[in-house]
Each structure stands twice: as structure tokens, then as C-alpha cells.
């Protein structure tokens, strides 16, 4: 029995790709909690501008995912992954050069383009090296490693911030180092041959011919896309923490706590999703999302943030890797990249809309958009648990 066929083993490629993601996320997450403060405090932009930047960034990732997902089914996947990580690496020092918010927008555009380029091909490689019996485990392990970088990165950033005299700008240049390491590690990925679409299918793009993906896939993606419309950027949640009195250090520690919860629970969530319908695990994650958002909208004291951010980390752990495994289960092997890319595109388009409306409606404290999103997702989670059995179908 090979590592791919053994439900308790993870292949070499999955381990290497997980290490690649760890270093890239260390770089990215060194900067993520810094970005809201850099944009609003150093550059003097408003929360609406921050929402616009993040919305455009996510929209860029969406379009890139659709294209790269289709390309991942038509040609080799490793070069696409390498190019995506390289492009994201360049964006770090680019933002560090910004004297105003427009260059930050360009940098985030570049970063998310790279993310979109690499995401579906990388996830397709993980799907190639797993089966439905261990796919949740594989994606859960990858998300855990990726998010471990989101624990290490902010702590490194916080230490450097203290060391260099409370300056934010140098962090964007230092973050290039682990990002470059991640690109180099891709050389150790060994891509296996994967099924290719039939010749008459080879130039068909999913946006033009949605019926070429299974109906069961579109049922699930439609529901996940609806959720994305209220799943706005985490930078706005960090801004909420700032509104409640957290300074830079407090925001970074809070973000680390969120990612620690996410990293710790991702692998167990993936394993459980191999044993019960992935819909159930995902729906429980949505319940945690609803509790976290509603709580953030209600509270007026900062102490509750130490409870709600780990709860929010639990939501991400139960949905991020599980949704990718769920999507891969629903389509034939020669459509995995296309399916993951289309899903990423739809989810990203929803995130763009969510970040835009939430940024515009934020006001001084952000309570209204948080409550709207929290209550809406609680309802959606209950519907998925009670009436969602038809979403469990697989190819």
C-alpha cells in the first residue's frame, strides 16, 4: 500500500507543500496584523479605504484562482505553484515602499494575485496525493502547518517591532526572507502525472460552461458562496480589537491566539471529516463563526476578545481545509483543479462584496456589520445541519 492509499499516512509531497506554506505564511502573517495599523495610522487612510483595499485584493485572488484552477487541469501544476509563491514574495517589500494607500493597494493586489495563482494547483497536488478516505486528514495537516506560520510570523514581527524601536515599515522588507525560502522549497515537490480533460474539453472554461462540473458540486458551491457574502476580511476584526482599546502588541497577541486555535484544531477537524459527512463539520464551524461575529458585535469590553478570537479560530479550522476536501470529493479527478479554482473564485468574489459593504457600514465601532453577519450565518448553519443531507453526495 502506497502513502497515497494508506489513510493514516501522508505523502512526501503533502509534507513538503505544508512546509512551503509554513514559510510563506510566516512571512505573510508577520505583516497581516500590522497592515490595518500601517494603513490607518501611518498612512492616514480610513476604515472604508482599508475595506476597499482588502476587497480588491480578494477579488484579484478570485479571478486568479479561476484561471489557475483550469490551467492546473491542463498542464503541470508545480510551475504554477512556484510562480504564485514568487509573485507573493515580491509584494512584501513593495508595500514597505508605500508613501500612501494606493501603493498598498498595488502590493495587496500583487500578493493576492500570487495567492490565486498558487492556491488551486497546490490544492490539486494535495488532492492527487490523497483519497476520499484520508483527504480531510491531508488538507487538515496542510492547513495546520500553514497556520503554524501564522503563529510564528506575528511573534517574530512583534519581537522585531520591539527591537527596532516600534517601527512598522522595516517589517515588510524582513518578511521577504521566509517568503523566499518557501519558493526554494518547491524544488523538492515531485509532481505525479494527473488525469487531463478530454481533447474537446481542454479549452472549455468553467465560467462559460458551468454544467460541465457536477450538479452536486454547484449545490455545495452555491451555499458556500452565499456564506462568503458576509465573511468579510479579518483585518476589520483586528480593527474592532483596536476600537475596543487594544494597542499594537495586544492586537498581535490576539491574532496569534486566533491562529493557535486554528492550527491546533485543523488536523483533528480534517480527520473527523473523513469519518462523518464533511457538511456536518463545516456547519459546526459556521456555528462558531456566528457566535464569534455576534459576540464581537455585542461586547463593549475588551476582555471578551480573549474568548471570541479563539472561537473564531475554531471556525476557520473546521471549514478551511474541510471545504477543500469536500470540493475535491465532488468532482472527477480530471476536474479537481477547475473545481477548486471556480470555488475559490466564487468565495473570493463574495469576500470582495463582504469587505466592501462592511467597510462602508463600519462606522466608529463596526457593531452593525458584525451583528448582521453573525446572525445570518447562525441561521445558515442550522439549515445546513437540519436540512442539508442532499449536500453529502459524492462522485
C-alpha positions in Angstrom: 0.0 0.0 0.0 1.4 3.4 -1.0 1.4 6.5 1.1 -1.4 7.9 -1.1 -3.6 4.8 -0.5 -2.8 4.5 3.2 -5.4 6.6 5.1 -3.1 7.0 8.1 -0.1 8.2 6.1 0.7 11.5 4.4 2.8 11.5 1.3 6.1 13.3 0.9 4.6 15.9 -1.4 2.0 16.8 1.2 4.6 17.2 3.8 6.8 19.4 1.5 3.9 21.5 0.4 3.0 22.0 4.0 6.5 23.2 4.8 6.3 25.6 1.8 3.1 27.1 3.1 4.5 27.3 6.6 7.4 29.6 5.5 5.2 31.7 3.2 2.6 32.1 5.9 5.3 33.1 8.4 6.1 35.9 6.0 2.5 37.0 5.2 1.3 36.8 8.8 4.2 38.7 10.1 2.6 41.6 8.3 -1.1 40.9 8.4 -1.8 42.3 11.9 0.5 45.2 11.0 -1.5 46.1 7.9 -4.5 47.8 9.5 -2.3 49.9 11.7 0.0 50.8 8.8 -2.8 51.8 6.5 -4.9 53.7 9.1 -2.2 55.1 11.4 1.0 55.5 9.4 -0.7 56.4 6.1 -3.8 58.0 7.5 -6.4 56.2 5.5 -10.0 55.4 6.7 -11.6 52.1 7.5 -13.5 52.3 4.3 -10.2 52.5 2.4 -9.0 49.5 4.3 -12.1 47.6 3.3 -11.6 48.7 -0.3 -8.0 47.5 -0.3 -8.9 44.1 1.1 -11.9 43.8 -1.1 -9.9 44.5 -4.3 -7.2 42.1 -3.0 -9.7 39.3 -2.6 -11.4 40.0 -5.9 -7.9 39.7 -7.6 -7.4 36.3 -5.9 -10.8 35.2 -7.1 -10.1 35.8 -10.8 -6.6 34.3 -10.5 -8.0 31.2 -8.9 -10.4 30.6 -11.7 -7.7 30.8 -14.3 -5.0 28.9 -12.4 -7.5 26.2 -11.4 -8.3 25.5 -15.0 -4.7 25.6 -16.0 -3.9 23.1 -13.2 -6.1 20.5 -15.0 -4.5 21.2 -18.4 -0.8 21.3 -17.6 1.9 20.7 -15.0 0.9 22.1 -11.6 4.3 22.7 -9.9 5.4 25.6 -12.1 2.1 27.4 -11.4 2.6 26.9 -7.6 6.2 28.2 -7.8 5.1 31.3 -9.8 2.4 32.1 -7.4 4.6 31.9 -4.3 7.3 34.0 -6.1 4.8 36.8 -7.0 3.5 36.9 -3.4 7.1 37.2 -2.1 7.7 40.3 -4.2 4.7 42.1 -2.8 6.1 42.3 0.8 8.9 44.9 0.1 6.6 46.6 -2.4 4.1 47.5 0.4 7.1 48.6 2.6 7.9 51.3 0.0 4.4 52.8 0.2 4.1 56.5 1.0 0.3 56.4 0.6 -2.5 53.9 0.4 -2.6 53.4 -3.4 0.8 51.6 -3.4 -0.5 49.4 -0.6 -3.4 48.6 -2.9 -0.9 47.6 -5.6 1.0 45.5 -3.2 -2.0 43.7 -1.9 -3.2 43.2 -5.5 0.2 41.6 -6.3 0.1 39.4 -3.1 -3.4 38.1 -3.8 -2.6 37.5 -7.5 0.2 35.2 -6.3 -2.1 33.5 -3.8 -4.7 32.9 -6.5 -2.1 31.6 -8.9 -0.8 29.0 -6.4 -3.9 28.0 -4.5 -5.8 25.7 -6.8 -2.8 24.0 -8.3 -1.3 23.4 -4.9 -4.6 22.0 -3.5 -4.9 19.9 -6.6 -1.5 18.4 -5.9 -2.7 17.6 -2.3 -5.9 16.0 -3.8 -3.7 13.9 -6.1 -1.8 12.5 -3.2 -4.8 11.6 -1.2 -8.1 9.7 -1.4 -11.6 10.4 0.0 -10.6 8.2 2.9 -7.7 10.5 4.0 -8.3 13.7 2.1 -9.6 15.6 5.1 -6.5 14.5 7.1 -4.3 15.7 4.2 -5.9 19.1 3.9 -6.1 19.4 7.7 -2.4 18.7 8.1 -1.6 21.3 5.4 -3.8 23.9 7.0 -2.3 23.2 10.4 1.3 23.7 9.0 0.2 26.8 7.1 -1.4 28.3 10.2 1.6 27.4 12.4 3.3 30.0 10.3 0.6 32.4 11.3 1.5 31.8 14.9 5.3 32.1 14.4 5.1 35.1 12.0 3.3 37.6 14.2 5.5 36.7 17.1 8.6 37.3 15.1 7.1 40.6 13.8 6.3 41.6 17.4 9.8 40.8 18.6 11.3 42.8 15.7 8.9 45.7 16.3 10.2 46.0 19.8 13.8 45.5 18.7 13.8 48.2 16.0 12.1 50.9 18.0 8.4 50.4 17.3 8.8 50.9 13.5 6.4 49.2 11.2 7.9 49.8 7.7 11.1 47.6 8.1 8.9 44.5 8.8 7.7 44.5 5.2 11.3 44.1 4.0 12.3 41.5 6.6 9.3 39.3 5.7 10.8 38.8 2.2 13.3 36.3 3.7 11.0 33.5 4.8 8.9 34.1 1.7 12.0 33.5 -0.5 12.7 30.3 1.5 9.2 29.0 0.7 9.8 29.5 -3.1 13.1 27.5 -2.9 11.4 24.6 -1.1 9.1 24.0 -4.1 12.0 22.4 -5.9 11.5 19.4 -3.6 8.0 18.7 -4.8 7.7 15.8 -7.2 4.6 16.1 -9.3 2.8 12.9 -10.4 1.0 12.6 -13.7 -2.6 13.6 -13.3 -5.7 13.0 -15.4 -6.2 15.5 -18.2 -9.6 16.6 -19.7 -10.6 15.0 -23.0 -9.4 17.0 -26.1 -12.8 18.5 -26.8 -12.9 19.7 -23.1 -9.4 21.1 -23.0 -10.2 24.7 -23.8 -13.5 25.0 -22.0 -13.6 27.5 -19.2 -15.9 26.7 -16.3 -17.4 30.2 -16.2 -18.7 29.7 -19.7 -19.9 26.1 -19.3 -20.9 25.6 -15.6 -22.8 22.4 -16.5 -19.5 20.6 -17.1 -19.0 20.4 -13.4 -21.3 18.0 -11.5 -24.6 19.3 -10.2 -23.8 18.2 -6.7 -20.7 20.5 -6.8 -22.8 23.5 -7.8 -25.2 22.9 -4.9 -22.4 23.0 -2.4 -20.5 25.9 -4.0 -23.7 28.0 -4.2 -24.2 27.6 -0.5 -20.6 28.4 0.3 -20.7 31.4 -2.0 -23.8 32.7 -0.1 -21.8 32.4 3.1 -18.9 34.4 1.6 -21.1 37.4 1.1 -21.0 38.0 4.9 -17.4 36.7 5.5 -15.5 40.0 5.4 -11.8 40.5 5.8 -10.2 39.6 9.2 -8.4 43.0 9.1 -11.7 44.5 10.1 -11.9 42.2 13.1 -8.5 43.4 14.1 -9.7 46.9 13.7 -12.6 46.1 16.1 -10.0 45.0 18.6 -8.2 48.3 18.2 -11.6 50.1 18.7 -12.0 48.3 22.0 -8.7 49.6 23.3 -6.0 47.1 22.1 -2.7 48.6 21.0 -0.3 47.0 18.5 1.1 44.4 20.9 -2.3 43.4 22.1 -3.6 43.1 18.6 -0.7 40.9 17.6 -1.0 38.6 20.6 -4.8 38.3 20.0 -4.1 37.4 16.4 -1.6 34.8 17.5 -4.2 33.3 19.8 -6.7 33.1 17.0 -4.1 31.3 14.8 -3.0 29.0 17.6 -6.6 27.8 17.9 -6.9 27.5 14.1 -3.6 25.5 13.8 -4.4 23.2 16.8 -7.8 22.2 15.6 -7.2 22.0 11.8 -5.8 18.5 11.7 -8.4 16.9 14.1 -11.1 18.6 12.1 -9.8 17.1 8.9 -9.6 13.6 10.5 -13.1 13.8 11.8 -14.4 15.0 8.3 -13.0 11.7 6.9 -15.3 9.8 9.3 -18.5 11.9 9.2 -20.1 13.9 6.4 -17.9 17.0 5.8 -21.1 19.1 5.8 -21.6 18.5 9.5 -18.0 19.6 10.4 -18.4 22.6 8.2 -21.8 23.6 9.7 -20.4 23.3 13.2 -17.6 25.7 12.1 -20.3 28.1 10.8 -21.9 28.0 14.3 -18.6 29.1 15.8 -18.4 31.9 13.2 -21.9 33.1 14.1 -21.1 33.1 17.8 -17.8 34.9 17.3 -19.2 37.6 15.0 -22.3 38.2 17.1 -20.2 38.3 20.2 -17.8 40.9 18.7 -20.9 43.0 17.7 -22.4 42.9 21.2 -19.4 43.3 23.5 -18.3 46.7 24.9 -15.3 45.4 27.0 -12.0 44.1 25.5 -11.7 41.2 27.9 -14.2 39.2 25.8 -11.8 39.3 22.9 -9.6 36.7 24.6 -12.6 34.3 24.3 -14.1 35.2 21.0 -10.9 35.2 18.9 -10.1 31.5 19.8 -13.7 30.6 19.0 -13.2 32.3 15.6 -10.1 30.3 15.1 -12.2 27.2 15.7 -14.5 28.3 12.9 -11.6 28.6 10.4 -10.1 25.2 11.5 -13.5 23.4 10.9 -14.1 25.0 7.5 -10.9 25.9 5.6 -9.3 22.5 4.9 -12.6 20.7 5.2 -14.2 22.8 2.4 -11.3 22.0 0.0 -11.5 18.2 0.7 -15.3 18.5 0.3 -15.0 20.1 -3.1 -12.4 17.6 -4.3 -14.7 14.7 -3.3 -17.5 16.1 -5.5 -15.7 16.1 -8.9 -13.9 13.6 -11.2 -10.0 13.6 -11.0 -9.6 15.5 -14.2 -11.7 18.4 -13.0 -10.2 18.9 -9.5 -8.2 22.0 -10.4 -11.1 23.6 -12.2 -13.5 22.9 -9.4 -11.2 24.2 -6.7 -10.4 27.3 -8.8 -14.0 28.1 -9.5 -14.9 27.6 -5.8 -12.0 29.9 -4.8 -13.2 32.5 -7.4 -16.8 32.5 -6.2 -15.7 32.6 -2.5 -13.3 35.4 -3.2 -15.9 37.4 -5.1 -18.2 37.1 -2.1 -15.3 38.2 0.2 -14.8 41.3 -2.0 -18.5 42.2 -1.7 -18.5 41.5 2.0 -15.3 43.5 2.7 -16.7 46.4 0.7 -20.1 46.7 2.3 -18.7 46.0 5.8 -16.0 48.7 5.4 -18.6 51.2 4.2 -21.0 50.3 7.1 -18.3 50.1 9.7 -18.8 53.5 11.3 -16.9 54.1 14.5 -17.1 50.7 16.1 -18.3 48.2 13.5 -21.1 46.6 15.5 -23.8 46.7 12.9 -22.0 44.7 10.1 -20.7 42.2 12.7 -24.2 41.5 14.0 -25.7 41.2 10.6 -23.1 38.7 9.5 -23.2 36.8 12.8 -27.0 36.3 12.9 -27.2 35.4 9.2 -24.5 32.7 9.5 -26.1 31.2 12.6 -29.3 30.7 10.6 -27.3 29.2 7.7 -25.5 26.8 10.0 -28.8 25.5 11.4 -30.2 25.0 8.0 -27.1 23.0 6.9 -27.3 20.8 9.9 -31.1 20.1 9.8 -31.8 20.2 6.0 -28.5 19.7 4.3 -28.3 15.9 3.7 -28.5 16.3 0.0 -25.2 18.1 0.0 -23.4 15.0 1.2 -23.4 13.3 -2.3 -20.0 12.4 -3.8 -18.8 11.4 -7.3 
